Amino acid sequence: MSRGKNVVVIMGGGPTVVINNSLRAIVENCSALPERFGIVYGARYGIEGLLREELLNLSAQPKEEIALLRTTPAAGAIGTTRYRLAHEEDLRRTVEVLRAHDIGYFFGIGGNDTQEVCLRVAQAAKEMGYELIVVGVPKTIDNDLGDPELSLVDHTPGYGSVARYWAWTVQCLEEENRGSAPADPVLVVQAMGRKVGFIPAAARLADPEREFPLLIFFAEAPLSPEAVADSVADMVRRRGRALVVISEGFPVGEIGARTDAFGHVAFSASKITAAQALVNYLNEVGLPAGHARAQVPGTEQRDAILYASPVDLEEAYGVGKMAVEIASQGISEVMVTIRRAPGPTYRPEY
């Protein structure tokens, strides 16, 4: 029986707790169709690895090893990148490597920037007369793929687990704030998500009945420092303390921002955080009592397997499986999406 064209998988952008379950789905489902798909390669460190011809033969790995990807967090398995295809030479080189390894299928797991890479590679292959099927596999904790109305993409793999992280973490922070209120009545905590508010919004999952003295500030709803301070002071006067969750992209003035290759602000690499800037301001203008302190959770928001959502894990596998199904039909230049099926019980549609 003749073997199908080979496959390459790239990852791009920040990892998630569940990203490797999408990789696992691609490997397992391609392996189940040998007449359609040949060797499955993983590009080491994403598109950068492809340019350097650093390809990992995932088909040679034991099935038991591939199965372990389900509970392997972050992107250490094959690596990710934030490299942008900056020049036409990059695109030509990409297609040359694909041709050299008889790769006919290209899967890109990632967010907006990775989907841009997928589109540019597909277009370059077409212009160079190389037959290539390209399918995007969604991934982003920011949950910002698709349209604002959520008609095309209800949510993305990775978000469910980071939301679960915040639901648990805010419950713990509430106990911290409650116990240390006499000295430090205000605890300001910063959430990932750039300027998109889905992650800080997940903090409310910890307190659906609104019993905590919890304030959430979104980048999409900017306020002046004075207005924020007034809200915090009012909460302290009414409840004796305040637990504040702030988006990392909330406008607080100059933060010494650093940007990546795509022009996005790398908030965790900037000189000061939104949380610390707010704490500095609150302590400068004064609170009704005590002081404010800051806490900035790091990459554990997106790589702590302890907080993996079972639904998120299944959906990460589901989008990878659907990507293979789409590719097997010869469909290219598309991205898998998740939609919410009608009805009272949650059910995803791919």
GIMO-V135448 format. One record per residue. RES is the residue in one letter. BURIAL is + if it has 16 or more other C-alpha atoms within 10 Angstrom, else -. Layout:
BEGIN
res	burial
RES	BURIAL
RES	BURIAL
END
This chain:
BEGIN
res	burial
M	-
S	-
R	-
G	+
K	+
N	+
V	+
V	+
V	+
I	+
M	+
G	+
G	+
G	+
P	+
T	+
V	+
V	+
I	+
N	+
N	+
S	+
L	+
R	+
A	+
I	+
V	+
E	+
N	+
C	+
S	+
A	-
L	-
P	+
E	-
R	+
F	+
G	+
I	+
V	+
Y	+
G	+
A	+
R	+
Y	+
G	+
I	+
E	+
G	+
L	+
L	+
R	-
E	+
E	+
L	+
L	+
N	-
L	+
S	+
A	-
Q	-
P	-
K	-
E	-
E	-
I	+
A	+
L	-
L	+
R	+
T	+
T	+
P	+
A	+
A	+
G	-
A	+
I	+
G	+
T	+
T	+
R	+
Y	+
R	+
L	+
A	-
H	-
E	-
E	-
D	+
L	+
R	+
R	-
T	+
V	+
E	+
V	+
L	+
R	-
A	-
H	+
D	-
I	+
G	+
Y	+
F	+
F	+
G	+
I	+
G	+
G	+
N	+
D	+
T	+
Q	+
E	+
V	+
C	+
L	+
R	-
V	+
A	+
Q	+
A	+
A	+
K	-
E	-
M	-
G	-
Y	+
E	-
L	+
I	+
V	+
V	+
G	+
V	+
P	+
K	+
T	+
I	+
D	+
N	+
D	+
L	+
G	+
D	-
P	-
E	-
L	-
S	-
L	-
V	+
D	+
H	+
T	+
P	+
G	+
Y	+
G	+
S	+
V	+
A	+
R	+
Y	+
W	+
A	+
W	-
T	+
V	+
Q	+
C	-
L	+
E	+
E	-
E	-
N	+
R	+
G	-
S	-
A	+
P	-
A	-
D	+
P	+
V	+
L	+
V	+
V	+
Q	+
A	+
M	+
G	+
R	+
K	+
V	+
G	+
F	+
I	+
P	+
A	+
A	+
A	+
R	+
L	+
A	+
D	+
P	-
E	-
R	-
E	-
F	+
P	+
L	+
L	+
I	+
F	+
F	+
A	+
E	-
A	-
P	-
L	-
S	-
P	+
E	-
A	-
V	+
A	+
D	-
S	-
V	+
A	+
D	+
M	+
V	+
R	-
R	-
R	-
G	+
R	+
A	+
L	+
V	+
V	+
I	+
S	+
E	+
G	+
F	+
P	+
V	+
G	-
E	-
I	-
G	-
A	-
R	-
T	-
D	-
A	-
F	-
G	-
H	-
V	+
A	-
F	+
S	+
A	-
S	-
K	-
I	-
T	+
A	+
A	+
Q	+
A	+
L	+
V	+
N	+
Y	+
L	+
N	-
E	-
V	-
G	-
L	+
P	-
A	+
G	+
H	+
A	+
R	+
A	+
Q	+
V	+
P	-
G	-
T	-
E	-
Q	+
R	+
D	+
A	+
I	+
L	-
Y	+
A	+
S	+
P	-
V	-
D	+
L	+
E	-
E	+
A	+
Y	+
G	+
V	+
G	+
K	+
M	+
A	+
V	+
E	-
I	+
A	+
S	+
Q	-
G	-
I	-
S	+
E	+
V	+
M	+
V	+
T	+
I	+
R	+
R	+
A	-
P	-
G	-
P	-
T	-
Y	-
R	-
P	+
E	-
Y	-
END
